[in-house]
């Protein structure tokens, strides 16, 4: 992006002449990224639902934990639906910077007429799931996949294991493909950034900074929500909770990984009075299934892009986005941040009628917001563990989730 601005400042004609050769490289990389979305979403959603169902069978403590996780990610997503438009209203982007960023990311997006409630209901059930996948109709595809996944959970154990293993292998294969695509990210993002710089100039920097700050604002809201839930629901005042969480938060900032923070979270939960035997069950389950901040951040990205492109989101579209964000949160945990950014947000964007193309460039500035994602996630993990453990007496679970 800096190179594009530098060349443009020296010679606009030269920068414009190079653009037709550079921009297609970025678009080709972006198309390769989009290519993996449908099969990966199907595979991860099925494995996520079957894993959640298996976890809920592991005893009362595990079942209570899963219910708490679902409630928490719903509240997280609902907070984002309410707070992101408010932040955009309180801290708007200047018209020139917004126009520059919008032009660089693809111009304007034509918003079709809002469907009626009847049309919306009819669109939920695909008459042909294969056609829905081919047309990237994400919402009906997710509905069919969810029904199919729950049907798998009702099969006998050998059949359930066979189908779950098949989709697990499909998901793993697609992750390898995405890994190859992301290995070319420096080239693809460079090409997209160069095109953005030539089309939009230095004003695009202001737009990207504004985007990052809005996401950081949502991250701060997630931290506040987590502390409020720990206080009013779990019964731990913020000073005591934060004192116990200091080592965990330090690890979270340095690693940006909930999994790497697991040993520190175990110690923090013990300091908060959680039975270590219960923490040994719930916290690994939380790391495997629960991302407290995922719906909030992912919805914030989509709402920001919609706002930037002048797309008016209806309450129904917001509700659909929240539902898809919850499903995506369960199906993309434990993935690297750059992968989960695309696989989690693209289905939400498509289901809400928001352009997907900007994600290819926005992933390049995800590092700083990702710190707040991890901080919120570890706070949510420990608070949920305390609440789950306090509500269940000593038991010998039918099985433990490693």
N, C-alpha and C positions, 0 to 999 in steps of 0.2 A: 504494500500500500504506500509506504514511504517512497519506494522507487518510482511508483506511478506518479505521485505528487511531484517528485523531483524532476522527472522527465517532462511532465506537463508544464512546470514552471520555467524550464529552459526552452522547450519548444513544444507548443501545443500540437503542431502538425505532426511531429515525430511521435508523440505519445498516442495520438489518434491513429496514425498509420500502423503502429504496432498492435493496437487493440484487437483487430480482427484475427490476429494470429494467436494472441494470448487468451482472449476470453473463451474460445471454444474448448480450450484445455480445462479451464475451470468448470464449464458446463458439463463436459464429459465426465469429470470426476464426480460432480454432483449427481448426474444420472446414474453412475455406478453405485452411489450411496443409496439413491432412491430404489434401485433395483432389488435391494435386499430387504426392504421394509415389510412387504406383505408376507413372504414365507417366514421371516424372523418373528413378526408379530404373532402369527398363528402358532408357531412352535413354542415361543416363550409363554404365551397366554395359556396354552394347554398344560405345559409343564408347571407353570406357576399355580394354576388351580388344582392340579392333582397333588402337587407338593403340599399346598395349604390344607387340602382335605386329609392327606395322610398325617399331617401334623396334628390336626384336630382330633384324630383317632387315638392319639398317643396318651390320652388321659385328661382329667378335668383341668389340670393346670395348663396343659398345652391348648386345649379348646378355649379356655378363658383368655389365654394370651392372644390367640388368633382373633377372637372377637374384639379385644382391646385394640389390636393393630388396625383392624378395619375401621373402628370408630375414630381412631386418631387420624388416619389418613383422610377420612371424610372431613373432619374438622379442619385439617390443614388445607385441603383443596377449597373448602367453603370460604375460609379466611382469604385465600388468594383471589377468589372470584369477587369478593367484596372490596379488598384492599388495593388490588392492582389498578382498577379504574380510578379509585380515589387518589392514589399516588400520582397517576398520570394527569389527573385534573389539578392537583395541588402543585405539581412540578412539571409543567408542560415543556416540551422541546420547542425551541424557536422555529418559526415557520420555515426559515431558510435552511436550517440544519435538517429539519424533518423532510423537506423537499429533496435536499441533496441525498440523504440516506435512502429515501424511498426510490429516487431515480436510479441510484447506484445498485439497489437490490432488486430492481426489476420493474420500475415504473409504477403503474397503478394496477390494482386488482379489481376486476369487474365483479361486483357483488350482485348475485342473482336475486330474484324476488324471494322474500321469506316464505317458506312453506307453511301451509295451514297445519293445524294440529292433526287433522286427519291424514294429510300427506306425510307428516312426520311419523305417525304410527305405522302407516303402510310401508314406509321405507325401512322400518326396523327389521322386518323378516324378508330375507332375500328368497325369491323364487328359484334362483340358481346361484348357489354360493361360489361356484367356479367363475361365473360371469361377474359377480361382485368383486372377486379378487382381481380379475383381469381389468376391471374398470376402476380399481383402487377405491371402491366404495367401502371405506374402512368400517363405518358404523354397523351396517348389516353383516359384514364379515365378522366383526367382533361378537355380535349377537349369536350368530351361528356357531362360531368357535367356542364361545362360552357354554352354550347348550351342549355341544359335542363333548367338551371337557368334563362337564358335570355328569354326562352319560358314562364317560370312561370311569369316573370314580365309583359308579354303581356296578361295574363289572366284577367278576370273580378275580381274585388276586393274580393268578397267572396271566389272564387276558389284560388286566389293568397294567401289569408290569410290562407286557409286550408293547402295548400302544404307547405307554408313557416313555419307554425306552426308545421307541421309534422317533417320537417327536423331540425327545432330548437329543438324540443323535442329529436330527435335522437342524435343531437350534445350534448345536455345537458346530456343525458344518457351516452354517450361515455366519456364525461368529468368526470362523476362520476367513471366510470371504470378506467380511467387513474389516477384519484385521489387515488383509491385503490392501483393501481400498484405503484404509486410514494410514497405511504405511506411505501412501502417495499424498497424504494430506498436505505436507509442506508445498508440494507442487500445485495441488488443486486450490488450496487456500491462497497461495501467492497469486495465482491467476485470477481468482475471484476478487482478491484485494486490489490487484492492479486495475482490474476493470472498474471497481468501485471508485478508486482514486481518480482515474481518468474521467469517469462520468460525473462524479460528484465533487471532486476536489477536496480541499482540506476541511470543508464544512462537514464531511462525513465523519470525521473524528469526533466532533461534538455529539453527533447522533449515537455513535457507539459508546461513548462515555456515559451519555444519558441512559442508554439501555442497561449498562452495567450497574449504574447507581440505582436504577429502579429495582433491579434484581437483588442488589444488596439490601435495599429497603424491605423487600419481601423476606429476605433472609433474617433481618432483624425482627420482623413481625413473627417469623417462625420461632425464633429464640424466646420472644416474649410469650407467645402462645404456649410453648413447652413449659416455661417456668410457671405460668398461670395454672396450667393443668396439674403440674406437680404440686402446686400450693393448694388449690381449691378442690381437686379431685383426689389426689394421692395423700395430701395432708402434710407436705413438707414445705416449710417456708423457704423462699428463695435464698437467703443467706446461708442456711444450713445445706441446702441442695448444692449451691455453687461451691461451697468449701469442699464438699466431698467430690465434686466433679472436676476440680482444678487439674489433677494429673491427666484425666481422660481428655479434657479439652485441649491440653497441651499436645497430647499425642495426636488428636484429631486435626489440629492446625498443621502440625508438621508432616503428617502422612496423607491427609485428605482421604482417609480410608476408615470406614466403620469396622471392617474386619481386623485391620491392624490395631484398632483401639479396643478390641475385645478384652484382652487381659486387664487393661486399665479399667474398663467398665465393670468387670467382675469385682475388682477391688473397691471401686466407688459404690457399687450396690451393696457390698458387705458393710461398708461404713454407714450406709443409710439403713442398716438393720435387716437386709434381705438375707434369708437363710441361704448359705452358699449352695446347698443341694438344689434348691429351687432356682437360684440364679444360673446354675450350670445347665438347667433345662431351658429356661426362658430366654436368656441372653443369646445363646447360639441360634435359637429359633428367630429372635428378633433380627439378628444380623442376616439370616438367610431369607426372611420373608418381609421385613418391615423397613420402609424408608419414610420416616415421618415427613420430611420436607419435599419429597418427590412430587406429589400432586401440586403443592403450592408453587414451586419453582417452574414446573413444566407448564402449568396453566398461565403463569405470569409471562412466560416467553410467548405463548400463542396470543394472549390478550394484547401484549405489546405490539406484535407484528400486525394484528388486526387493526389496532389503533393507528399504527403508522400508515397503513394502507387505506385508512378510512372505511373499514368494514364495520358496520353496526352489528354487534352481536346481540341476538335476542335472548330472553331468559331461557327459552328452550335449548338454544345452542350452548349457553353456559352450562345448563344442567347436563346436556349430553357430554360436553367436554369434561365436566367433573366426573361423570361415570367412567369415561374412557381413561381419564387420568388415574383413577383408582385401580382400574384393571391393569394399566401400564405399570403402575407402581409395584404391583405384585408380580409382574412378569419380567421385570428387568433388573431386579435387585442383584447384587454381586457382580454386575457388569462394570467394566471400566467406564469412567465418566464420559469420555468422548463417544463411546459406543452407545451408552444408555441415553445420552443427550439426543441422539438421532432416533433411536428405536422407541423411546418413550414419548417424545414430543411430536414426531411426524404423524402418528395415528390421531393424536388429539387435534392437531392442526387440520388434517384432512376431514375429520368428523365435524369440525366447526366451520368448514369452508374457508380456511385461512391458508395462504400460500406456504408451501414447504421450502421453496428455493432459498429464502433467507437463512435457513438453519445452517447451510453449508458454510457461511461466513461467520455467523454468530457463535458457532462451536469454537472458533479460534479465540474468543474472549471469555470462555467459560471458566478459566482457571480461578479467577478471584471469587466469583459467586460460588464456586464449588467448595471453597473453604466454609462458607456459611451453610451450605448444604450439609456438610459433614458435622459441623458443630450442632446443628439442629437435630440431625439424625441420632447422635450419641446421647443428647439430652432426652430425646423421645424414647430411645431404647432403655435407658436406665429408669426413667419415670414409669414406663409401661411395665418393666420388670418388677418394680416395687409394688405397683398396683395389682398386678396379676398374682404375685406371691402372697400379698396380704389377704387376698380374697379366697384362698384355698388352703385348707389344712394339710397336714402331712399325709401324703399318699404314696403308693407305689404305682407309678404310671405303667400303663400297658406296654409302653415302649418309649424309648428316649430318642429324641432327634439329635444326632451327633452335630 
